[in-house]
Amino acid sequence: MIDIIVFSCLGLGLLLTLIRLIVGPKLSDRIVSLDTMNMIIIGIIALLALSFNNELYLDIVIVYSILSFFETIVFARYLEGKKHGNR
């Protein structure tokens, strides 16, 4: 029962961050919402690992978190270069 409540809250958070990603007035808001969405997805996959009792999902979480970190860094560097007039 608690799993359903937790997954529902995570799904609601994912929906709200998706709305912010689409509607976000500035590019920086969209980058923050994308990073938040990645963190929620990491939490969902980790909870799936717990509920299915499968350690393979934790390896997926590690790889996904590293890739999402690099994605955030790349978008932040792009935004920084755009602010200084390089792009």
DSSP file (Angstrom, degrees, kcal/mol; ACC not computed):
  #  RESIDUE AA STRUCTURE BP1 BP2  ACC     N-H-->O    O-->H-N    N-H-->O    O-->H-N    TCO  KAPPA ALPHA  PHI   PSI    X-CA   Y-CA   Z-CA
    1    1 A M     >        0   0    0      0, 0.0     4,-1.5     0, 0.0     5,-0.1   0.000 360.0 360.0 360.0 -41.3    0.0    0.0    0.0
    2    2 A I  H  >  +     0   0    0      1,-0.2     4,-2.5     2,-0.2     5,-0.2   0.836 360.0  59.9 -67.1 -30.8    2.8    2.4    0.9
    3    3 A D  H  > S+     0   0    0      1,-0.2     4,-2.8     2,-0.2     5,-0.3   0.902 103.0  51.2 -62.3 -40.7    4.4    1.6   -2.5
    4    4 A I  H  > S+     0   0    0      1,-0.2     4,-2.0     2,-0.2    -1,-0.2   0.905 111.1  47.8 -64.1 -41.1    1.4    2.9   -4.3
    5    5 A I  H  X S+     0   0    0     -4,-1.5     4,-2.2     2,-0.2    -2,-0.2   0.921 114.0  46.5 -65.9 -44.0    1.4    6.1   -2.4
    6    6 A V  H  X S+     0   0    0     -4,-2.5     4,-2.4     1,-0.2    -2,-0.2   0.929 113.7  47.2 -66.0 -45.3    5.1    6.7   -2.9
    7    7 A F  H  X S+     0   0    0     -4,-2.8     4,-2.3     1,-0.2    -1,-0.2   0.853 111.2  52.9 -65.7 -33.1    5.0    5.9   -6.6
    8    8 A S  H  X S+     0   0    0     -4,-2.0     4,-2.3    -5,-0.3    -1,-0.2   0.915 109.8  47.7 -67.0 -42.3    1.9    8.2   -7.0
    9    9 A C  H  X S+     0   0    0     -4,-2.2     4,-2.4     2,-0.2    -2,-0.2   0.903 113.0  48.5 -64.9 -40.8    3.7   11.1   -5.3
   10   10 A L  H  X S+     0   0    0     -4,-2.4     4,-2.4     2,-0.2    -2,-0.2   0.895 111.0  50.7 -66.2 -38.7    6.8   10.6   -7.5
   11   11 A G  H  X S+     0   0    0     -4,-2.3     4,-2.2     2,-0.2    -2,-0.2   0.890 110.2  49.7 -64.6 -39.0    4.5   10.4  -10.6
   12   12 A L  H  X S+     0   0    0     -4,-2.3     4,-2.4     2,-0.2    -2,-0.2   0.915 111.2  49.0 -65.2 -42.4    2.9   13.7   -9.6
   13   13 A G  H  X S+     0   0    0     -4,-2.4     4,-2.2     1,-0.2    -2,-0.2   0.888 110.3  51.5 -62.8 -38.5    6.3   15.3   -9.1
   14   14 A L  H  X S+     0   0    0     -4,-2.4     4,-1.8     2,-0.2    -1,-0.2   0.893 109.9  49.5 -64.8 -39.8    7.4   14.0  -12.5
   15   15 A L  H  X S+     0   0    0     -4,-2.2     4,-2.0     2,-0.2    -2,-0.2   0.908 110.9  49.3 -65.0 -42.3    4.3   15.5  -14.1
   16   16 A L  H  X S+     0   0    0     -4,-2.4     4,-2.0     1,-0.2    -2,-0.2   0.886 111.4  48.5 -67.3 -38.3    4.8   18.9  -12.4
   17   17 A T  H  X S+     0   0    0     -4,-2.2     4,-2.1     2,-0.2    -1,-0.2   0.846 108.8  54.5 -70.5 -31.0    8.4   19.0  -13.5
   18   18 A L  H  X S+     0   0    0     -4,-1.8     4,-1.9     2,-0.2    -2,-0.2   0.897 107.7  50.1 -65.4 -39.4    7.4   18.1  -17.0
   19   19 A I  H  X S+     0   0    0     -4,-2.0     4,-3.0     1,-0.2     5,-0.3   0.917 111.1  48.5 -63.6 -42.5    5.0   21.0  -17.0
   20   20 A R  H  X S+     0   0    0     -4,-2.0     4,-2.2     1,-0.2    -2,-0.2   0.857 108.9  54.8 -65.5 -34.2    7.8   23.3  -15.8
   21   21 A L  H  < S+     0   0    0     -4,-2.1    -1,-0.2     2,-0.2    -2,-0.2   0.890 116.0  37.2 -65.2 -38.6   10.1   22.0  -18.5
   22   22 A I  H  < S+     0   0    0     -4,-1.9    -2,-0.2    -5,-0.1    -1,-0.2   0.908 128.2  32.1 -79.2 -43.6    7.5   22.8  -21.2
   23   23 A V  H  < S+     0   0    0     -4,-3.0    -3,-0.2    -5,-0.2    -2,-0.2   0.750  80.5 136.5 -89.2 -25.8    6.2   26.1  -19.8
   24   24 A G     <  -     0   0    0     -4,-2.2     6,-0.1    -5,-0.3    -4,-0.0   0.175  49.0-145.1 -30.6 124.2    9.4   27.4  -18.1
   25   25 A P  S    S+     0   0    0      0, 0.0     2,-0.3     0, 0.0    -1,-0.1   0.838  79.0  36.3 -69.2 -30.7    9.7   31.1  -18.9
   26   26 A K  S  > S-     0   0    0      1,-0.1     4,-1.4     0, 0.0     3,-0.1  -0.812  80.8-119.4-120.6 161.8   13.6   31.0  -19.0
   27   27 A L  H  > S+     0   0    0     -2,-0.3     4,-2.0     1,-0.2     5,-0.2   0.847 113.8  58.0 -65.4 -34.6   16.1   28.5  -20.2
   28   28 A S  H  > S+     0   0    0      1,-0.2     4,-2.2     2,-0.2    -1,-0.2   0.873 103.4  52.9 -65.4 -35.8   17.6   28.2  -16.7
   29   29 A D  H  > S+     0   0    0      1,-0.2     4,-2.2     2,-0.2    -1,-0.2   0.886 108.7  50.5 -63.9 -38.3   14.2   27.2  -15.4
   30   30 A R  H  X S+     0   0    0     -4,-1.4     4,-2.0     2,-0.2    -2,-0.2   0.875 109.1  50.6 -67.8 -37.1   14.0   24.5  -18.0
   31   31 A I  H  X S+     0   0    0     -4,-2.0     4,-2.1     2,-0.2    -2,-0.2   0.910 111.4  48.1 -67.1 -41.7   17.5   23.2  -17.1
   32   32 A V  H  X S+     0   0    0     -4,-2.2     4,-2.4     1,-0.2    -2,-0.2   0.904 112.0  49.3 -65.5 -40.8   16.6   23.0  -13.4
   33   33 A S  H  X S+     0   0    0     -4,-2.2     4,-2.4     2,-0.2    -1,-0.2   0.865 109.7  51.9 -67.8 -34.5   13.4   21.2  -14.1
   34   34 A L  H  X S+     0   0    0     -4,-2.0     4,-2.1     2,-0.2    -1,-0.2   0.901 110.7  47.9 -66.7 -39.9   15.2   18.7  -16.3
   35   35 A D  H  X S+     0   0    0     -4,-2.1     4,-2.0     2,-0.2    -2,-0.2   0.905 112.2  49.3 -66.0 -41.0   17.7   18.1  -13.5
   36   36 A T  H  X S+     0   0    0     -4,-2.4     4,-2.1     2,-0.2    -2,-0.2   0.891 109.5  52.4 -63.7 -39.2   14.8   17.6  -11.1
   37   37 A M  H  X S+     0   0    0     -4,-2.4     4,-2.3     1,-0.2    -2,-0.2   0.902 107.8  51.5 -63.5 -40.8   13.1   15.3  -13.5
   38   38 A N  H  X S+     0   0    0     -4,-2.1     4,-2.2     1,-0.2    -1,-0.2   0.899 109.1  50.5 -62.7 -39.9   16.3   13.2  -13.7
   39   39 A M  H  X S+     0   0    0     -4,-2.0     4,-2.0     2,-0.2    -2,-0.2   0.883 110.1  49.7 -66.5 -37.6   16.5   13.0   -9.9
   40   40 A I  H  X S+     0   0    0     -4,-2.1     4,-2.3     2,-0.2    -2,-0.2   0.906 110.1  50.6 -66.9 -40.6   12.9   11.8   -9.7
   41   41 A I  H  X S+     0   0    0     -4,-2.3     4,-2.5     2,-0.2    -2,-0.2   0.889 108.6  52.3 -63.8 -38.9   13.5    9.2  -12.3
   42   42 A I  H  X S+     0   0    0     -4,-2.2     4,-2.3     1,-0.2    -1,-0.2   0.911 109.8  49.4 -62.1 -41.7   16.6    8.0  -10.4
   43   43 A G  H  X S+     0   0    0     -4,-2.0     4,-2.2     2,-0.2    -2,-0.2   0.885 110.0  50.8 -63.6 -39.2   14.4    7.7   -7.3
   44   44 A I  H  X S+     0   0    0     -4,-2.3     4,-2.1     2,-0.2    -2,-0.2   0.927 111.3  47.1 -64.9 -44.7   11.7    5.7   -9.2
   45   45 A I  H  X S+     0   0    0     -4,-2.5     4,-1.9     1,-0.2    -2,-0.2   0.892 111.8  51.4 -65.5 -38.4   14.3    3.3  -10.6
   46   46 A A  H  X S+     0   0    0     -4,-2.3     4,-1.7     1,-0.2    -1,-0.2   0.893 110.2  48.9 -65.8 -38.9   15.8    2.9   -7.1
   47   47 A L  H  X S+     0   0    0     -4,-2.2     4,-2.7     2,-0.2    -1,-0.2   0.850 108.2  54.3 -68.4 -32.8   12.4    2.1   -5.6
   48   48 A L  H  X S+     0   0    0     -4,-2.1     4,-2.5     2,-0.2     5,-0.2   0.886 106.2  52.7 -64.8 -37.6   11.8   -0.4   -8.4
   49   49 A A  H  X>S+     0   0    0     -4,-1.9     5,-1.6     1,-0.2     4,-0.8   0.890 111.7  46.7 -62.8 -38.7   15.0   -2.1   -7.4
   50   50 A L  H  <5S+     0   0    0     -4,-1.7    -2,-0.2     3,-0.2    -1,-0.2   0.919 114.9  44.5 -69.9 -43.8   13.7   -2.2   -3.8
   51   51 A S  H  <5S+     0   0    0     -4,-2.7    -2,-0.2     1,-0.2    -1,-0.2   0.841 120.3  39.6 -73.6 -31.4   10.3   -3.5   -4.7
   52   52 A F  H  <5S-     0   0    0     -4,-2.5    -1,-0.2    -5,-0.2    -2,-0.2   0.545 102.1-132.4 -90.2  -7.1   11.5   -6.1   -7.2
   53   53 A N  T  <5 +     0   0    0     -4,-0.8     2,-0.4    -5,-0.2    -3,-0.2   0.934  58.7 139.9  54.9  50.1   14.5   -7.1   -5.0
   54   54 A N    > < -     0   0    0     -5,-1.6     3,-0.7    -6,-0.2     4,-0.4  -0.984  44.4-161.8-129.4 120.4   16.8   -6.8   -8.0
   55   55 A E  T >> S+     0   0    0     -2,-0.4     4,-1.1     1,-0.2     3,-0.7   0.637  81.8  79.2 -77.3 -13.7   20.3   -5.3   -7.8
   56   56 A L  H 3> S+     0   0    0      1,-0.2     4,-1.6     2,-0.2     3,-0.3   0.857  86.7  59.9 -62.2 -34.3   20.6   -4.8  -11.5
   57   57 A Y  H <> S+     0   0    0     -3,-0.7     4,-2.2     1,-0.2    -1,-0.2   0.823  97.9  58.9 -63.7 -30.4   18.4   -1.7  -11.2
   58   58 A L  H <> S+     0   0    0     -3,-0.7     4,-2.0    -4,-0.4    -1,-0.2   0.861 103.2  51.5 -68.5 -34.4   20.9   -0.1   -8.9
   59   59 A D  H  X S+     0   0    0     -4,-1.1     4,-2.1    -3,-0.3    -1,-0.2   0.890 109.4  50.6 -64.8 -38.7   23.6   -0.4  -11.6
   60   60 A I  H  X S+     0   0    0     -4,-1.6     4,-2.7     1,-0.2    -2,-0.2   0.891 108.3  53.1 -64.5 -39.2   21.2    1.3  -14.0
   61   61 A V  H  X S+     0   0    0     -4,-2.2     4,-2.5     2,-0.2    -2,-0.2   0.907 108.1  50.3 -62.3 -42.4   20.7    4.0  -11.4
   62   62 A I  H  X S+     0   0    0     -4,-2.0     4,-2.0     2,-0.2    -2,-0.2   0.935 114.1  43.3 -63.4 -46.9   24.4    4.6  -11.1
   63   63 A V  H  X S+     0   0    0     -4,-2.1     4,-2.3     1,-0.2    -2,-0.2   0.918 115.1  49.5 -65.3 -43.2   24.9    4.9  -14.9
   64   64 A Y  H  X S+     0   0    0     -4,-2.7     4,-2.5     1,-0.2    -2,-0.2   0.886 110.1  50.9 -64.7 -38.8   21.8    7.1  -15.3
   65   65 A S  H  X S+     0   0    0     -4,-2.5     4,-1.9    -5,-0.2    -1,-0.2   0.892 110.1  49.3 -68.5 -37.7   22.9    9.4  -12.5
   66   66 A I  H  X S+     0   0    0     -4,-2.0     4,-2.1    -5,-0.2    -2,-0.2   0.929 113.5  46.8 -64.4 -44.2   26.4    9.9  -14.0
   67   67 A L  H  X S+     0   0    0     -4,-2.3     4,-2.2     1,-0.2    -2,-0.2   0.886 111.6  50.2 -65.6 -38.4   24.9   10.6  -17.4
   68   68 A S  H  X S+     0   0    0     -4,-2.5     4,-2.1     2,-0.2    -1,-0.2   0.849 108.3  53.7 -70.2 -31.9   22.3   13.1  -16.0
   69   69 A F  H  X S+     0   0    0     -4,-1.9     4,-2.2     2,-0.2    -2,-0.2   0.941 110.6  45.9 -64.0 -46.5   25.1   14.9  -14.1
   70   70 A F  H  X S+     0   0    0     -4,-2.1     4,-2.5     1,-0.2    -2,-0.2   0.874 110.4  54.6 -63.7 -36.5   27.1   15.3  -17.3
   71   71 A E  H  X S+     0   0    0     -4,-2.2     4,-2.3     2,-0.2    -1,-0.2   0.920 108.9  47.7 -62.0 -43.9   23.9   16.4  -19.1
   72   72 A T  H  X S+     0   0    0     -4,-2.1     4,-2.3     1,-0.2    -2,-0.2   0.899 111.3  50.8 -64.7 -40.7   23.3   19.1  -16.5
   73   73 A I  H  X S+     0   0    0     -4,-2.2     4,-2.5     2,-0.2    -2,-0.2   0.919 110.6  49.1 -62.9 -43.5   26.9   20.3  -16.7
   74   74 A V  H  X S+     0   0    0     -4,-2.5     4,-2.2     1,-0.2    -2,-0.2   0.923 112.9  46.4 -63.8 -44.5   26.7   20.5  -20.5
   75   75 A F  H  X S+     0   0    0     -4,-2.3     4,-2.4     2,-0.2    -1,-0.2   0.883 112.5  50.6 -66.5 -36.8   23.5   22.5  -20.4
   76   76 A A  H  X S+     0   0    0     -4,-2.3     4,-2.4     2,-0.2    -2,-0.2   0.903 110.4  49.1 -67.1 -40.5   24.9   24.8  -17.7
   77   77 A R  H  X S+     0   0    0     -4,-2.5     4,-2.4     2,-0.2    -2,-0.2   0.893 111.3  50.5 -64.7 -38.7   28.1   25.5  -19.7
   78   78 A Y  H  X S+     0   0    0     -4,-2.2     4,-2.2     2,-0.2    -2,-0.2   0.924 111.5  47.8 -62.9 -44.0   25.9   26.2  -22.8
   79   79 A L  H  X S+     0   0    0     -4,-2.4     4,-1.8     1,-0.2    -2,-0.2   0.883 111.3  50.7 -65.8 -38.1   23.8   28.6  -20.8
   80   80 A E  H  X S+     0   0    0     -4,-2.4     4,-1.5     2,-0.2    -1,-0.2   0.899 111.2  48.0 -65.5 -41.3   26.9   30.3  -19.3
   81   81 A G  H  <>S+     0   0    0     -4,-2.4     5,-2.6     1,-0.2     6,-0.7   0.857 110.6  52.0 -67.5 -34.5   28.4   30.7  -22.8
   82   82 A K  H ><5S+     0   0    0     -4,-2.2     3,-0.8     4,-0.2    -1,-0.2   0.852 106.7  53.9 -68.7 -34.3   25.2   32.2  -24.1
   83   83 A K  H 3<5S+     0   0    0     -4,-1.8    -1,-0.2     1,-0.2    -2,-0.2   0.856 108.5  48.3 -68.8 -34.3   25.1   34.7  -21.3
   84   84 A H  T 3<5S-     0   0    0     -4,-1.5    -1,-0.2    -5,-0.1    -2,-0.2   0.412 119.7-107.7 -88.7   3.1   28.6   36.0  -22.1
   85   85 A G  T < 5S+     0   0    0     -3,-0.8    -3,-0.2    -4,-0.3    -2,-0.1   0.642  82.8 124.8  86.3  14.8   27.7   36.3  -25.8
   86   86 A N      <       0   0    0     -5,-2.6    -4,-0.2     1,-0.2    -5,-0.1   0.748 360.0 360.0 -78.2 -22.1   29.8   33.4  -27.1
   87   87 A R              0   0    0     -6,-0.7    -1,-0.2    -9,-0.1    -5,-0.2   0.379 360.0 360.0-118.9 360.0   26.8   31.8  -28.8
